[in-house]
Each structure stands twice: as C-alpha cells, then as structure tokens.
Amino acid sequence: MNTTHIIDKLRDLGLNGMVEAVEHHAATPAFADLPFHDRLMHLLQAEAAYRDDRRLKRILKAARLKIPAAAEDIDYRSARNLDRAQMAELLTCTWVRQAENLILTGATGTGKTHLACAFGGHAARVGLTVRYYRTHQLLEDMAIAHQDGSMNRLRTAIARFDLLILDDFGLTPLTESGKHHLLDIVDARTRSASILLAGQLPFKDWHGYIDNPMVADAVLDRMVNTSHRIQLSGESMRRLTSPAA
C-alpha cells in the first residue's frame, strides 16, 4: 500500500493529525530509519496534538474573550498589587476545578479586563470551558429570555461552562429584575461552577449597589464564602502603554 492510500484511509477514519505526520514522514527520509515503535509513537503524538489544538480553538471561540490575553503577558510591576505567590496558585486553575470564585476590583484602567481574560485564556489552555460576558449584557440577555420563554435554554447554556467571567460589574445600575437575575446566576453556580467577577466597585459597596437587602445578602453570602480576591492598584495601564504624544 502506497502513501496516498494510507493517507486516504487515515482521512476516512478522521485521523487528520496523523495525515499531516505521514505527509511529513514521506517528505523527510530520516524518518524511514527510525524503529517502527518510534514512528508509531510520533504518529500518535501528532494526532493527540492535533486534537488538543482543535479543542482549544473550539473553547476559545466559545469563550468570546474580549482580549486575547495570556498568562505570560501579565504585568507584575509592584504598583499593581499583584502577589506572585497568589497568582501562581490561581494559575493552577484549582479554584475553577473546585467551583470557587475570583473577584477582581480596581479603578478604571488598572487592567481588570486584561487580567480576567488572561485567566480565562489560561483556563481554556488547560482544558476548561469558559464564557466571557459584560455583566449588563448577560442580565439583558436574561431579561429577554424571561420575556420570550427561553430562560431554561439560556440557563443550560451558561451552566455548561466551567468558568463564567462577568466583567464591568457595577458599571450600570441594576433593574429590579436584574438584581434577581444576578442572584439566579450566582445561586446556580454555587458549589458547581466558578465565576470570575471584575469591576471598579469596591467589595464593601456591593450591598448598597444591589440595593435590595435580601438579594444583596444572598449574593454576597454565596460569593464571599468561596472567593479569592485581587485588588488592583496603580496608574492607568492605558496611560502607561499608550505612545508618547
């Protein structure tokens, strides 16, 4: 059987990573001198790498991260108040696997969205599913779903993600229905999946922002008991990274 027939059979079986490896072998005479088991292992590794890459692309596409940030891009300058030991622990993503939460707060421009997306991108790279929303966007989607009867479908869609990123929390006022939808999100994920919540609003001001004592108590109780916190500080990252005038 010649190489073309082998490649056709691999394609029929959906082994596209092996197809690329066989084509590479055929164009590289040195591979012909390798023992059979070494060549077979190379083919298997190529297929595994191909599938891992395809899965990562699917996860990142579904995540809809606002910024394609990566863990290696995180800026650790001292003024930002990032603790390297805490960051190293968080980047293991154990907190996501254990359905814990992460709260990022800080003034405008301190890099909350970038850091949130870096955590999201890193979680995707270790095989966890992620979805990014601006908080008001998800609450608006839930209000629409409540009106058109698709709430169960939306809840199911959100529930399948290991990590839900809610950015810009506290940026816009909450409607009364929005307060209850926020509690719905937090309650549904308590002890089952993680939330990364990022916003300018200091944690101490959340109760007043929600402005409904029963809902606020319930949201804070569920978030606080299973949360890690990062308070970013320092100058605006936008000013620090913008070209000089």
C-alpha positions in Angstrom: 0.0 0.0 0.0 1.5 3.3 -1.0 1.5 6.6 1.0 -1.5 8.0 -0.9 -3.7 5.0 0.1 -2.6 5.3 3.7 -3.4 9.0 3.8 -6.8 8.3 2.2 -7.6 5.7 4.8 -6.5 7.9 7.7 -8.7 10.7 6.4 -11.7 8.2 6.2 -11.1 7.5 9.9 -10.9 11.2 10.8 -7.2 10.9 11.9 -6.2 14.2 10.4 -3.3 14.8 12.7 -1.8 11.5 11.5 -2.3 12.6 7.9 -0.1 15.6 8.5 2.5 13.5 10.2 2.6 10.8 7.5 3.0 13.6 4.8 5.9 15.0 6.9 7.4 11.5 7.2 7.1 10.9 3.5 9.0 14.2 2.8 11.7 13.5 5.4 13.9 10.5 4.5 15.4 10.4 8.0 12.1 9.1 9.4 12.5 5.9 7.4 15.4 4.9 9.5 13.5 5.1 12.8 12.3 1.9 14.5 8.6 1.1 13.9 7.6 1.9 17.5 9.2 5.3 17.3 7.4 6.1 14.1 4.1 4.9 15.5 4.6 7.0 18.7 5.3 10.1 16.5 2.1 9.5 14.6 0.1 9.1 17.9 1.6 12.2 19.4 0.8 14.1 16.2 -2.8 13.0 16.4 -3.1 13.9 20.1 -1.5 17.4 19.5 -3.9 18.0 16.5 -7.0 17.1 18.6 -5.8 19.2 21.6 -5.3 22.2 19.2 -8.7 21.8 17.7 -10.3 21.5 21.1 -8.5 24.7 22.4 -9.7 26.6 19.3 -13.3 25.5 20.0 -13.1 26.5 23.6 -11.6 29.9 22.8 -14.2 30.6 20.1 -17.0 29.7 22.6 -15.4 31.9 25.3 -15.7 35.1 23.3 -13.0 36.7 25.4 -12.8 40.5 24.9 -9.0 40.4 24.8 -6.8 37.5 23.6 -4.6 37.8 26.7 -2.3 35.1 28.0 -0.8 34.4 31.4 2.7 35.2 30.2 1.5 38.7 29.4 0.5 39.6 32.9 2.3 42.7 34.2 3.7 42.2 37.7 5.1 45.7 38.3 4.9 46.3 42.0 2.4 49.2 41.9 -0.3 46.9 40.6 -0.5 45.0 43.9 -0.3 41.5 42.3 1.1 38.9 44.6 3.2 36.4 42.6 2.5 33.6 45.0 -1.2 34.1 44.9 -1.1 34.4 41.1 0.9 31.2 40.8 -1.7 29.4 42.8 -4.6 30.9 40.9 -3.0 30.0 37.5 -3.1 26.3 38.5 -6.9 26.7 38.0 -7.5 24.6 41.0 -10.0 27.2 42.1 -12.0 26.6 38.9 -11.9 22.9 39.3 -13.2 23.3 42.9 -16.0 25.6 41.8 -14.6 28.6 43.7 -14.8 32.3 42.6 -12.4 35.1 41.9 -13.2 38.8 42.4 -11.1 41.4 40.6 -11.5 45.0 41.7 -9.7 48.2 40.9 -10.0 51.7 39.5 -10.6 52.2 35.8 -7.6 51.4 33.6 -5.8 49.2 36.1 -6.1 46.2 33.8 -9.1 44.2 35.2 -10.4 43.1 31.8 -7.0 42.1 30.6 -6.3 40.1 33.7 -9.8 38.5 33.6 -9.2 37.5 30.0 -5.7 36.2 30.8 -7.3 33.9 33.5 -9.9 32.9 31.0 -7.4 32.1 28.3 -5.2 30.2 30.6 -8.2 28.1 31.9 -9.0 27.3 28.3 -5.4 26.1 27.7 -5.7 23.6 30.5 -8.9 22.2 29.0 -11.6 24.1 31.0 -14.6 25.7 29.3 -15.0 29.5 29.6 -17.5 32.2 28.7 -17.0 36.0 28.9 -19.8 38.5 29.4 -20.1 42.1 30.3 -22.4 41.8 33.3 -25.1 44.1 32.0 -25.0 42.2 28.7 -25.8 38.9 30.4 -28.5 40.5 32.6 -30.1 42.0 29.5 -30.0 38.6 27.8 -31.7 37.0 30.8 -34.4 39.7 30.8 -35.1 39.0 27.1 -35.1 35.2 27.8 -37.5 35.7 30.6 -39.9 37.6 28.2 -39.7 35.1 25.3 -39.7 31.9 27.3 -36.1 30.8 26.6 -34.8 31.2 30.1 -34.2 27.5 30.6 -32.3 27.3 27.4 -30.1 30.2 28.4 -29.5 28.8 31.9 -28.5 25.5 30.4 -26.1 27.2 28.0 -24.4 29.2 30.8 -24.3 26.1 33.2 -22.1 24.1 30.8 -19.1 26.5 31.2 -16.6 25.7 33.9 -15.8 29.4 34.3 -18.1 32.3 33.8 -16.4 35.7 33.5 -18.6 38.7 34.4 -16.8 41.9 33.5 -17.7 45.5 34.3 -19.7 44.6 37.4 -21.2 47.7 39.0 -20.8 49.9 35.9 -24.5 50.3 35.2 -27.5 50.4 37.6 -29.3 47.2 38.3 -33.0 46.9 37.4 -35.1 45.1 40.0 -35.3 42.1 37.6 -31.6 42.4 37.0 -30.9 42.0 40.8 -32.9 38.8 40.8 -31.2 37.5 37.6 -27.8 38.2 39.2 -28.8 36.1 42.2 -30.1 33.4 39.8 -26.6 33.3 38.2 -24.7 33.2 41.4 -27.0 30.7 43.1 -27.0 28.3 40.1 -23.2 28.2 40.1 -22.6 27.9 43.9 -20.6 24.7 44.6 -21.0 23.6 41.0 -19.0 26.1 38.8 -16.9 29.2 39.0 -17.5 32.9 38.5 -14.8 35.5 37.8 -16.3 38.9 38.6 -14.4 42.0 37.6 -15.4 45.6 38.2 -14.5 49.0 39.7 -16.9 48.8 42.6 -15.1 48.0 45.9 -16.5 44.9 47.6 -17.7 47.0 50.6 -20.0 48.9 48.2 -21.7 45.8 46.7 -24.6 45.7 49.2 -25.5 49.3 48.5 -25.2 48.8 44.8 -27.5 45.9 44.7 -29.9 47.9 46.8 -32.2 45.1 47.8 -31.2 43.7 51.2 -32.5 40.2 50.7 -30.9 39.8 47.3 -27.7 41.5 48.3 -27.3 39.3 51.4 -27.8 36.2 49.3 -25.4 37.2 46.6 -22.7 38.3 49.0 -23.1 35.2 51.1 -22.6 32.9 48.1 -19.8 34.8 46.5 -17.8 35.6 49.7 -17.7 32.1 51.1 -15.9 30.6 48.1 -14.0 33.6 46.6 -10.4 34.7 46.1 -9.8 38.4 45.8 -7.4 40.6 43.9 -7.5 44.4 44.4 -5.6 46.1 41.6 -4.0 49.4 42.1 -1.5 51.8 40.5 -1.7 54.1 37.5 -3.9 53.5 34.5 -2.4 50.8 32.3 -3.8 52.7 29.3 -1.6 55.7 30.1 1.4 53.6 30.8 1.1 51.6 27.5 0.0 54.5 25.2 2.6 56.0 22.8 4.1 59.3 23.9 2.4 62.3 22.4 
